[in-house]
Structure formats: structure tokens, C-alpha cells
Amino acid sequence: MKQQQFEAKYRYEWQDFESQLELLESKKTSDTDLTRFAKNYRKICYYLALAQERRYSPDIITRLNGIALRGHQQLYQHKSNVLHNMLTFIISGFPQQIRLHAKLIGFASALFYGPALIFGLLVYFTPSLMFSFQSPDQVADLVAMYNPANNAESAETRGSEQDLVMFGFYIRNNIGIGFQTFASGILFGLGSIFFLMFNGLALGGASGFLSSLEYNVPFYSFVITHGAFELTAITIAGAAGMKLGFSLLSPGQKSRKQALLDAGKESIQLVYGVIFFLLIAAFIEAFWSSSSTITSTIKFAVGGSLWVLVFTYFYFGGRGAQKNNSHMEKR
Amino acid sequence: MLDTHQTLETPESIDLELHLAGPVVRILAFGFDFGIRMVIQIIAGMILSAFDQIGLAIMMILAFSIEWFYPVFFEVFHQGQTPGKKTMGLTVIHDDGTPIGWSSSIIRNLLRFVDFLPVGYIFGLISMCSNDHFKRLGDFTAGTLVVYITPKQVTHPIPKDQPLHPPIPLTVDDQRAILNYAERLHNLSPERQRELANHLSPITQRKDNDNVVWVVRVANGLRGNP
């Protein structure tokens, strides 16, 4: 068949399909009849294959290629219920992922809490070491923040609006750090390891230094509550990042490219959890941890129970769903 | 590596052709987006500064969202196109040609942080220049491609003339070249038209304009104008 006959014969089908595509792309699908879409798409594929095989002119092939590609995108896209996915993720998906990557998260925690503990003890016994890690100005700021005398003063001036500002600041700063800890892991894990250790040193240094000044009550009562979410989230972000980097270092049976792709798909699940946890942490840090009307005893009690809660959630969360799944699979 | 056309085999076992976007056009698109982000932040900053502390709080959350999620928002809700990509006629798709979703978009945009390192997207640029799909690290991890959108086609039909049967048998590739030439005629200067057609002089035994007319006639014959 000559190209001209081919065009004349099928042109109307192509136009039909194009207008169907335009409707789909503009997302006004509710009033569209889509029953023929898949069938039409297969026909377009057939015409494209014919046109390519018969070496028709580039114009017509480009046109068919264009509409076939658009059809392909419409037919093979995922439509998912975001809200429902988010809920199931929080209820069961996230703790399941945590248990799946327990070893790596344990390793990340060691990289974070290990330096924190060692540096904390060193600084506690020789506080001057803190100045090799942070500049005197930074240390002075840190001390001023937890000075019980200052706290009593600032309590009166600090209003709820300032809490809101701090909330915004924690979101931007802390989630940003979480993302950096994750993303830099692609550099063979080194970036994540760096961020984990660096933040561990900062935490350890601060606790050691403030303890040596006997500001431990204001400091620990501030950190304990949101720490349950924030510190855990940072270690998870580090583990997710190392997963990327390690997939390049030891891809196993897969090609490095494929290993990285798969690691990306899995680790993004952990990152979703990190976002979720850091949002909670920012909220607690801004409105609860810094509150001066709540006594430190209550803060320690609530903070301690939240740590227990987080670990209970990680340990038990989603086990029922897992059973249900395996039960269904067996049937 | 210089060829930016890639074929993608679909489950219907046809080969779709993708036209990959290189570093330069992607940098331009990024620059455009960067400008838009600045403008949004400045305008938001001016409006929100009227609201004191609450304004500052909202500003920080907004700055965070724009820093990390500006591209995600557009890629997920606007068929893989940020305003910059749209201006440059680009779009982001999965390696298998399907539209980009939440997870891949978030991965490729979080990894921007590493592509940016050590300064000014140097890692990303090195990565893009060292593979034949122009992928930056984020694209590798998320399994995405940046491709040109097929532009709305302006067709220029082959000029009508009486069909002619070629004096020698033509291979399919020859036929295709002749059709391609005839379709592109409107883009070529008369000198260039003659120059190209004159390559056929040994076969046609003609010169210049006669050659052009000859090729158009053969094209008409191949395409089958009524």
C-alpha cells in the first residue's frame, strides 16, 4: 500500500485517538467514553509498526510515534489513592520497612550514637575539647540557650507566635538535614556516614559540655521528647542513604545500575518515614520541648514514654497486616 | 553517544522513539525554574512580611517546600514538566516511558543535593556527560529520563507533481531519503535544494532545478499521490 492510500484510509482513526488523548490529558475524563481507548491504542501501535516497516516518510512516522508515546503514557500510568497509601504506610508499611532494614539502621545508629557517647564523655571530663569542634561563639550560644537563669527570663517574653517561628525553622532545618543525610549516601555511603558522625559529635559535645556545667536538667528535658522522633529519624535517613551507596559497592547478582534503582525504590520508603517522624519532631520541639510552663519531671516522663512508644511501634507495627498478606498468598 | 535518539520497546512490541535532552537545554530549563523560584520567594516574602512572626513562620515552611519540592509538585501534577522544562519543551518520564510518579520524582529531586556537589551541579554535569542517556545521579537512582516532547506537528506535504518511476531500483533507505528530502524542501534555501539534488546528477543526467523537480516527482511516485 502506498503511503498516500495508507494516510487517507486511517487518518480519521488517528484524529479520533488524538482527540481522546487530549481529553485524557486535560483530566476531564468523567464524561468521556474510554471503552475503546485500549483497543485504539493497540491499533495505533500497529499502524506505527507498519509505517516503520514500510519505510514511509519521516513526517508520518513522527506523528504516529508521538501519539503512540502519549497513548503509552496514558495507558501505563499509575493512579493511586495518596491519602489511603499514606495511612497504610503509617499504620503498617513504615514499621515493616524498619524491621526489614533493622541491621542497617542498627549500623547507622552505632555510627551516630557511638561518636556521640565517646565525644560526650571526653567533653564531660575535659570541657575544653568542645572548642576543637565548635567555635567559641557557637559554644556561647549553646550555653546561653540552656542557662536556667536565661530560661526563666525568656519564658515570659516568648509567646506562642515565636513557637510558630521555631516550628518553621525546625521544619526547614531538620528535614533538610534528614534529606542531605539520605541523598549524600549515594557517594558510596560516605556522605551519610559523614552526616551521621558529624551530628553524633554535635549531640555528644553539647550534652557533655552542658553536663559539665550542670545544665543537664534543662538540656535533657528539652531533648528527650522530640529526640525520640528526631534522633531516630536521622539514623533512619542515614541507613537509607547507605543503602544507596552500598548497592553500588556490592550490587550482588545485579548490574550496578539495576541495584541502584532497586535500592532507590526501597530506601524512598524509609525517607517517607523520616519525613513523617521529623514533622512530628518539629511540632514537639517547637510547642512542647521549649515550653517553660511544663515541668522537667513531666517532660522526662512523657519523653521516656515516647521513646518506648516509638520502639513498640517499630517492633509490633504492621505485623497483623503482614500475617494477613501471607495468609492471602497461601490461599 | 552523540545520537540523542533512543528507542523504547513497549509491551505491544513496537519501538517508540525518544529524543533525549542534553545538558545545555536542561541547564537552561533549570535557570528558568530558578528564576521563577526566586520571584515566588520574593513576592511571598513581601506579602508575608506584613504578618510579623506568623508571616516569618509561613515563609520558612514555604522556603523549605520550594527548596525541595518545587520540581516534585510540577512533575507529578503537570505531566513531568516544571515551568522551565515546559518552556524548553522537555518532560521527565520513567525509563520505560511511563509518566513519572511521586516516588521517582521525590528521589530524583532529593538527589539534586548530591548532583549539586561540590558546587554548581558539577557532579550532575559529570554524570550527564559520561553516559549515553544524559542521566544525572538523581535520574539513575529514580530510573528517569528527560526527553523532548514531540512538538505539535506542522506538516508540509510534499509538493504535488506528476509521479515518476525511478529509472533504477531504489533500496528502502534510498526511498526514505527521497521522501525526507521532499518533506523538508520548504526548510531549504533554493541553493541548498539544488546542491543536495545535484548528488543525483550521475543517475538523472540533469542539473540544478531539473534535478530538484525530478526528486519531487519520484517522491510523489513513492508516496502515491493520486
Interface residues (C-beta under 8 A of the other chain):
Chain A: K2 Q3 Q4 Q5 E25 Y41 R42 C45 Y46 L48 A49 Q52 R55 Y56 S57 P58 D59 T62 R63 N65 G66 A68 L69 H72 Q73 Y76 Q77 H78 S80 V82 G159 E161 Q162 L164 V165 F167 G168 F169 I171 R172 I175 G176 F179 Q180 F182 A183 S184 I186 L187 G191 L244 K257 L260 L261 A263 G264 K265 I268 V271
Chain B: T10 E12 S13 I14 D15 L16 E17 L18 D52 Q53 I54 L56 A57 I58 M59 M60 I61 A63 F64 E67 W68 Q79 I93 D96 G97 T98 P99 G101 W102 S103 I106 I107 L110 L111 R112 F113 V114 L117 L137 F140 T141 A142 G143 T150 Q153 T155 H156 I158 V172 D173 Q175 R176 L179 N180 A182 E183 L222 R223 G224 N225 P226
